[in-house]
Amino acid sequence: MGRILKIVVVCMGAAGLLGGCYRAPNDVQLHKPGVYEGPRDPLLAVEKEPQQQKRLQERFQLVQTDR
């Protein structure tokens, strides 16, 4: 009797774990490639500044020159 109970518990646990992985087909979001549709990002405005571009270029050169 104890062995059957263990098997039932393992099967119920497996069913519960697999049920947690389910995602309804109408729950999927489709996004346009290359278009950011998330919340406003304050770093996007900073990215366009020349000082930021210079800092990023310096960091890139610093990392890439060691290869």
C-alpha atoms as a printed R data frame, in Angstrom:
   type eleno elety resid chain resno      x      y       z
1  ATOM     1    CA   MET     A     1  0.000  0.000   0.000
2  ATOM     2    CA   GLY     A     2  2.847  2.384   0.795
3  ATOM     3    CA   ARG     A     3  4.422  1.904  -2.629
4  ATOM     4    CA   ILE     A     4  1.188  2.742  -4.458
5  ATOM     5    CA   LEU     A     5  0.789  5.871  -2.347
6  ATOM     6    CA   LYS     A     6  4.315  6.997  -3.276
7  ATOM     7    CA   ILE     A     7  3.598  6.449  -6.978
8  ATOM     8    CA   VAL     A     8  0.349  8.429  -6.741
9  ATOM     9    CA   VAL     A     9  2.105 11.292  -4.929
10 ATOM    10    CA   VAL     A    10  4.906 11.396  -7.522
11 ATOM    11    CA   CYS     A    11  2.379 11.388 -10.383
12 ATOM    12    CA   MET     A    12  0.349 14.166  -8.763
13 ATOM    13    CA   GLY     A    13  3.517 16.212  -8.224
14 ATOM    14    CA   ALA     A    14  4.594 15.709 -11.830
15 ATOM    15    CA   ALA     A    15  1.155 16.723 -13.063
16 ATOM    16    CA   GLY     A    16  1.279 19.850 -10.897
17 ATOM    17    CA   LEU     A    17  4.731 20.814 -12.168
18 ATOM    18    CA   LEU     A    18  3.781 20.249 -15.801
19 ATOM    19    CA   GLY     A    19  0.536 22.167 -15.319
20 ATOM    20    CA   GLY     A    20  2.528 25.184 -14.154
21 ATOM    21    CA   CYS     A    21  4.338 25.275 -17.508
22 ATOM    22    CA   TYR     A    22  1.138 25.673 -19.509
23 ATOM    23    CA   ARG     A    23  0.558 28.943 -21.336
24 ATOM    24    CA   ALA     A    24 -2.744 29.711 -22.997
25 ATOM    25    CA   PRO     A    25 -2.457 30.404 -26.761
26 ATOM    26    CA   ASN     A    26 -4.252 33.751 -26.394
27 ATOM    27    CA   ASP     A    27 -1.765 34.787 -23.671
28 ATOM    28    CA   VAL     A    28  1.125 35.282 -26.138
29 ATOM    29    CA   GLN     A    29  2.277 38.802 -27.051
30 ATOM    30    CA   LEU     A    30  3.571 39.460 -30.544
31 ATOM    31    CA   HIS     A    31  6.028 42.316 -31.004
32 ATOM    32    CA   LYS     A    32  7.243 44.132 -34.075
33 ATOM    33    CA   PRO     A    33 10.929 43.454 -34.723
34 ATOM    34    CA   GLY     A    34 13.160 46.454 -34.095
35 ATOM    35    CA   VAL     A    35 10.454 48.458 -32.309
36 ATOM    36    CA   TYR     A    36 10.683 48.975 -28.539
37 ATOM    37    CA   GLU     A    37  7.188 48.977 -27.085
38 ATOM    38    CA   GLY     A    38  8.034 48.821 -23.395
39 ATOM    39    CA   PRO     A    39  7.892 51.586 -20.787
40 ATOM    40    CA   ARG     A    40  9.819 54.793 -21.394
41 ATOM    41    CA   ASP     A    41 13.543 54.345 -20.900
42 ATOM    42    CA   PRO     A    42 15.431 57.432 -19.656
43 ATOM    43    CA   LEU     A    43 18.698 56.055 -21.021
44 ATOM    44    CA   LEU     A    44 17.474 56.381 -24.599
45 ATOM    45    CA   ALA     A    45 17.716 60.178 -24.380
46 ATOM    46    CA   VAL     A    46 21.191 59.977 -22.810
47 ATOM    47    CA   GLU     A    47 22.376 57.599 -25.524
48 ATOM    48    CA   LYS     A    48 22.050 60.277 -28.209
49 ATOM    49    CA   GLU     A    49 24.319 62.762 -26.431
50 ATOM    50    CA   PRO     A    50 27.822 63.154 -27.932
51 ATOM    51    CA   GLN     A    51 29.503 62.804 -24.512
52 ATOM    52    CA   GLN     A    52 27.813 59.455 -23.960
53 ATOM    53    CA   GLN     A    53 28.789 58.246 -27.415
54 ATOM    54    CA   LYS     A    54 32.401 59.221 -26.692
55 ATOM    55    CA   ARG     A    55 32.364 57.356 -23.347
56 ATOM    56    CA   LEU     A    56 30.897 54.270 -24.971
57 ATOM    57    CA   GLN     A    57 33.463 54.367 -27.770
58 ATOM    58    CA   GLU     A    58 36.294 54.676 -25.215
59 ATOM    59    CA   ARG     A    59 34.946 51.719 -23.238
60 ATOM    60    CA   PHE     A    60 34.638 49.683 -26.415
61 ATOM    61    CA   GLN     A    61 38.218 50.438 -27.440
62 ATOM    62    CA   LEU     A    62 39.487 49.633 -23.954
63 ATOM    63    CA   VAL     A    63 37.869 46.206 -23.996
64 ATOM    64    CA   GLN     A    64 38.546 45.306 -27.614
65 ATOM    65    CA   THR     A    65 42.239 46.231 -27.715
66 ATOM    66    CA   ASP     A    66 43.226 43.396 -25.378
67 ATOM    67    CA   ARG     A    67 42.265 40.771 -27.959
